[in-house]
Amino acid sequence: MVLCALNIQKNSKVPKKEKVREILLYERKALKVIVGMNTGHSSLWKHLYTLGKVSKTDCRKCGMEEETAHHSVRMPCNQIHQDKIVRQATQPT
């Protein structure tokens, strides 16, 4: 995942210039994901619940925890991890 590759931490200070240059090379869609996941302002249910758009915060994949950036990216739920393994295994080489 892009976030993991960049090693951006939620409570980190301003990224170094090299890291900023690397991030800015991504397309707009990827930048949207990077910013959303690092700020918590994304289409994950925890944020949508805060905005009053959905009625629950449970993860859509596993249903065991709140669907937050931390749950979905940094500490993936079992279902997301399993889906990722299946996608990697079925991609043509």
KOLKOL-16871 format. One line per field, with one value per atom (N, C-alpha, C): residue in one letter; x, y, z; residue number from 0; chain; atom name. Coordinates in pm, whole numbers, always signed. Example, Ala and Ser with C-alpha at 12.3 -4.5 7.8 and 13.67 -1.06 7.14 Angstrom:
# residues 2
r = [A_A_A_S_S_S]
xx = [+1319_+1230_+1320_+1285_+1367_+1290]
yy = [-569_-450_-330_-225_-106_+3]
zz = [+780_+780_+780_+708_+714_+787]
k = [0_0_0_1_1_1]
c = [A_A_A_A_A_A]
a = [N_CA_C_N_CA_C]
//
This chain:
# residues 93
r = [M_M_M_V_V_V_L_L_L_C_C_C_A_A_A_L_L_L_N_N_N_I_I_I_Q_Q_Q_K_K_K_N_N_N_S_S_S_K_K_K_V_V_V_P_P_P_K_K_K_K_K_K_E_E_E_K_K_K_V_V_V_R_R_R_E_E_E_I_I_I_L_L_L_L_L_L_Y_Y_Y_E_E_E_R_R_R_K_K_K_A_A_A_L_L_L_K_K_K_V_V_V_I_I_I_V_V_V_G_G_G_M_M_M_N_N_N_T_T_T_G_G_G_H_H_H_S_S_S_S_S_S_L_L_L_W_W_W_K_K_K_H_H_H_L_L_L_Y_Y_Y_T_T_T_L_L_L_G_G_G_K_K_K_V_V_V_S_S_S_K_K_K_T_T_T_D_D_D_C_C_C_R_R_R_K_K_K_C_C_C_G_G_G_M_M_M_E_E_E_E_E_E_E_E_E_T_T_T_A_A_A_H_H_H_H_H_H_S_S_S_V_V_V_R_R_R_M_M_M_P_P_P_C_C_C_N_N_N_Q_Q_Q_I_I_I_H_H_H_Q_Q_Q_D_D_D_K_K_K_I_I_I_V_V_V_R_R_R_Q_Q_Q_A_A_A_T_T_T_Q_Q_Q_P_P_P_T_T_T]
xx = [+84_+0_+88_+42_+118_+157_+63_+91_+203_+198_+302_+437_+437_+561_+627_+545_+599_+633_+586_+615_+574_+452_+400_+329_+359_+296_+201_+91_-15_+35_+118_+161_+298_+343_+474_+469_+584_+592_+595_+625_+627_+724_+676_+764_+885_+991_+1111_+1082_+1163_+1142_+1143_+1231_+1238_+1107_+1049_+924_+811_+808_+706_+718_+839_+860_+812_+840_+797_+644_+579_+433_+371_+426_+368_+381_+459_+470_+350_+270_+154_+43_-44_-161_-258_-352_-447_-527_-569_-648_-568_-441_-356_-332_-313_-294_-417_-534_-659_-662_-621_-617_-514_-396_-289_-334_-386_-430_-546_-643_-760_-725_-636_-598_-514_-434_-349_-422_-528_-603_-729_-773_-898_-1019_-999_-1108_-1116_-1189_-1197_-1337_-1357_-1488_-1503_-1418_-1433_-1551_-1617_-1743_-1729_-1616_-1599_-1614_-1552_-1561_-1702_-1759_-1894_-1997_-1976_-2063_-2053_-1931_-1910_-1984_-1989_-2060_-2211_-2258_-2400_-2449_-2359_-2395_-2433_-2382_-2414_-2454_-2519_-2571_-2482_-2375_-2287_-2143_-2049_-1907_-1834_-1905_-1841_-1778_-1664_-1592_-1682_-1685_-1767_-1715_-1585_-1527_-1542_-1499_-1499_-1609_-1655_-1762_-1722_-1593_-1550_-1501_-1454_-1402_-1456_-1432_-1468_-1383_-1444_-1373_-1300_-1176_-1090_-969_-890_-768_-674_-663_-574_-615_-745_-795_-776_-804_-804_-667_-573_-443_-331_-317_-201_-212_-330_-351_-471_-452_-564_-644_-774_-857_-832_-868_-841_-901_-1022_-1088_-1013_-969_-893_-763_-696_-570_-592_-697_-726_-758_-836_-869_-743_-650_-525_-442_-436_-362_-424_-555_-623_-596_-605_-578_-436_-340_-200_-180_-248_-230_-295_-399_-470_-427_-335_-286_-196_-215_-126_+16_+114_+254_+315]
yy = [-118_+0_+124_+226_+350_+404_+404_+460_+386_+255_+176_+198_+211_+230_+363_+463_+594_+604_+509_+505_+635_+681_+802_+762_+828_+797_+908_+870_+964_+1083_+1063_+1170_+1226_+1199_+1248_+1397_+1460_+1603_+1620_+1739_+1768_+1674_+1610_+1517_+1589_+1516_+1572_+1606_+1697_+1743_+1628_+1531_+1416_+1339_+1322_+1247_+1323_+1455_+1537_+1528_+1538_+1525_+1390_+1285_+1150_+1140_+1196_+1192_+1268_+1382_+1466_+1405_+1300_+1232_+1142_+1111_+1025_+1099_+1024_+1082_+1134_+1216_+1281_+1179_+1071_+969_+908_+879_+823_+926_+1052_+1158_+1171_+1156_+1164_+1055_+935_+824_+849_+894_+921_+1024_+1135_+1242_+1196_+1129_+1082_+984_+893_+794_+854_+952_+1013_+1116_+1175_+1274_+1217_+1101_+1042_+1094_+1186_+1242_+1163_+1051_+960_+900_+804_+741_+620_+610_+503_+535_+431_+450_+533_+529_+610_+758_+802_+943_+976_+887_+910_+914_+836_+838_+975_+1026_+1157_+1266_+1251_+1347_+1324_+1214_+1182_+1116_+1057_+995_+847_+779_+638_+619_+506_+485_+398_+341_+258_+276_+234_+250_+118_+6_-125_-145_-212_-242_-320_-278_-346_-485_-510_-641_-740_-699_-795_-770_-645_-612_-616_-634_-652_-524_-426_-301_-185_-63_+54_+60_+102_+113_+247_+244_+361_+337_+440_+423_+326_+338_+250_+104_+77_-59_-110_-25_-68_-75_+11_+17_-31_+30_+1_-133_-170_-299_-365_-419_-468_-578_-572_-679_-806_-919_-1048_-1058_-1007_-1018_-938_-816_-736_-806_-859_-929_-1050_-1126_-1243_-1202_-1094_-1046_-1004_-938_-893_-1012_-1117_-1237_-1302_-1309_-1369_-1286_-1152_-1067_-1085_-1091_-1110_-1245_-1347_-1482_-1498_-1418_-1435_-1337_-1245_-1152_-1223_-1196_-1258_-1202_-1286_-1242_-1219]
zz = [+0_+0_+0_-61_-73_+64_+159_+291_+360_+351_+416_+348_+218_+145_+181_+209_+244_+391_+471_+614_+684_+655_+717_+845_+953_+1081_+1117_+1185_+1217_+1298_+1394_+1482_+1444_+1323_+1283_+1254_+1257_+1226_+1076_+1030_+887_+816_+706_+633_+574_+554_+492_+346_+291_+154_+54_+75_-18_-18_+101_+113_+46_+62_-2_-154_-205_-350_-401_-325_-363_-366_-265_-256_-374_-407_-513_-652_-667_-796_-825_-723_-742_-814_-879_-945_-841_-885_-794_-712_-775_-707_-591_-614_-509_-398_-437_-337_-248_-306_-229_-122_-159_-65_+45_+6_+102_+205_+156_+247_+333_+272_+347_+457_+429_+528_+641_+608_+710_+795_+742_+819_+880_+831_+879_+804_+710_+630_+501_+508_+394_+389_+300_+286_+379_+479_+577_+668_+716_+789_+917_+984_+1106_+1072_+965_+925_+874_+794_+743_+856_+960_+1077_+1146_+1159_+1220_+1141_+1010_+924_+920_+983_+984_+857_+779_+651_+664_+766_+790_+936_+965_+1100_+1188_+1132_+1214_+1170_+1255_+1224_+1206_+1219_+1208_+1070_+1068_+945_+849_+724_+623_+591_+612_+581_+695_+816_+927_+1028_+1040_+1134_+1280_+1308_+1446_+1512_+1434_+1489_+1407_+1456_+1379_+1253_+1143_+1016_+1014_+1059_+1063_+974_+951_+873_+942_+1073_+1148_+1130_+1140_+1125_+982_+884_+744_+680_+723_+655_+744_+858_+941_+1013_+1053_+1119_+1051_+931_+852_+923_+904_+958_+878_+933_+870_+730_+712_+581_+475_+508_+412_+378_+478_+456_+366_+390_+308_+164_+146_+12_-63_+7_-54_-102_-21_-57_-181_-185_-301_-426_-417_-534_-584_-492_-532_-598_-547_-600_-736_-766_-892_-1000_-968_-1068_-1167_-1297_-1395_-1382_-1405_-1395_-1530]
k = [0_0_0_1_1_1_2_2_2_3_3_3_4_4_4_5_5_5_6_6_6_7_7_7_8_8_8_9_9_9_10_10_10_11_11_11_12_12_12_13_13_13_14_14_14_15_15_15_16_16_16_17_17_17_18_18_18_19_19_19_20_20_20_21_21_21_22_22_22_23_23_23_24_24_24_25_25_25_26_26_26_27_27_27_28_28_28_29_29_29_30_30_30_31_31_31_32_32_32_33_33_33_34_34_34_35_35_35_36_36_36_37_37_37_38_38_38_39_39_39_40_40_40_41_41_41_42_42_42_43_43_43_44_44_44_45_45_45_46_46_46_47_47_47_48_48_48_49_49_49_50_50_50_51_51_51_52_52_52_53_53_53_54_54_54_55_55_55_56_56_56_57_57_57_58_58_58_59_59_59_60_60_60_61_61_61_62_62_62_63_63_63_64_64_64_65_65_65_66_66_66_67_67_67_68_68_68_69_69_69_70_70_70_71_71_71_72_72_72_73_73_73_74_74_74_75_75_75_76_76_76_77_77_77_78_78_78_79_79_79_80_80_80_81_81_81_82_82_82_83_83_83_84_84_84_85_85_85_86_86_86_87_87_87_88_88_88_89_89_89_90_90_90_91_91_91_92_92_92]
c = [A_A_A_A_A_A_A_A_A_A_A_A_A_A_A_A_A_A_A_A_A_A_A_A_A_A_A_A_A_A_A_A_A_A_A_A_A_A_A_A_A_A_A_A_A_A_A_A_A_A_A_A_A_A_A_A_A_A_A_A_A_A_A_A_A_A_A_A_A_A_A_A_A_A_A_A_A_A_A_A_A_A_A_A_A_A_A_A_A_A_A_A_A_A_A_A_A_A_A_A_A_A_A_A_A_A_A_A_A_A_A_A_A_A_A_A_A_A_A_A_A_A_A_A_A_A_A_A_A_A_A_A_A_A_A_A_A_A_A_A_A_A_A_A_A_A_A_A_A_A_A_A_A_A_A_A_A_A_A_A_A_A_A_A_A_A_A_A_A_A_A_A_A_A_A_A_A_A_A_A_A_A_A_A_A_A_A_A_A_A_A_A_A_A_A_A_A_A_A_A_A_A_A_A_A_A_A_A_A_A_A_A_A_A_A_A_A_A_A_A_A_A_A_A_A_A_A_A_A_A_A_A_A_A_A_A_A_A_A_A_A_A_A_A_A_A_A_A_A_A_A_A_A_A_A_A_A_A_A_A_A_A_A_A_A_A_A_A_A_A_A_A_A_A_A_A_A_A_A]
a = [N_CA_C_N_CA_C_N_CA_C_N_CA_C_N_CA_C_N_CA_C_N_CA_C_N_CA_C_N_CA_C_N_CA_C_N_CA_C_N_CA_C_N_CA_C_N_CA_C_N_CA_C_N_CA_C_N_CA_C_N_CA_C_N_CA_C_N_CA_C_N_CA_C_N_CA_C_N_CA_C_N_CA_C_N_CA_C_N_CA_C_N_CA_C_N_CA_C_N_CA_C_N_CA_C_N_CA_C_N_CA_C_N_CA_C_N_CA_C_N_CA_C_N_CA_C_N_CA_C_N_CA_C_N_CA_C_N_CA_C_N_CA_C_N_CA_C_N_CA_C_N_CA_C_N_CA_C_N_CA_C_N_CA_C_N_CA_C_N_CA_C_N_CA_C_N_CA_C_N_CA_C_N_CA_C_N_CA_C_N_CA_C_N_CA_C_N_CA_C_N_CA_C_N_CA_C_N_CA_C_N_CA_C_N_CA_C_N_CA_C_N_CA_C_N_CA_C_N_CA_C_N_CA_C_N_CA_C_N_CA_C_N_CA_C_N_CA_C_N_CA_C_N_CA_C_N_CA_C_N_CA_C_N_CA_C_N_CA_C_N_CA_C_N_CA_C_N_CA_C_N_CA_C_N_CA_C_N_CA_C_N_CA_C_N_CA_C_N_CA_C_N_CA_C_N_CA_C_N_CA_C_N_CA_C_N_CA_C_N_CA_C_N_CA_C]
//
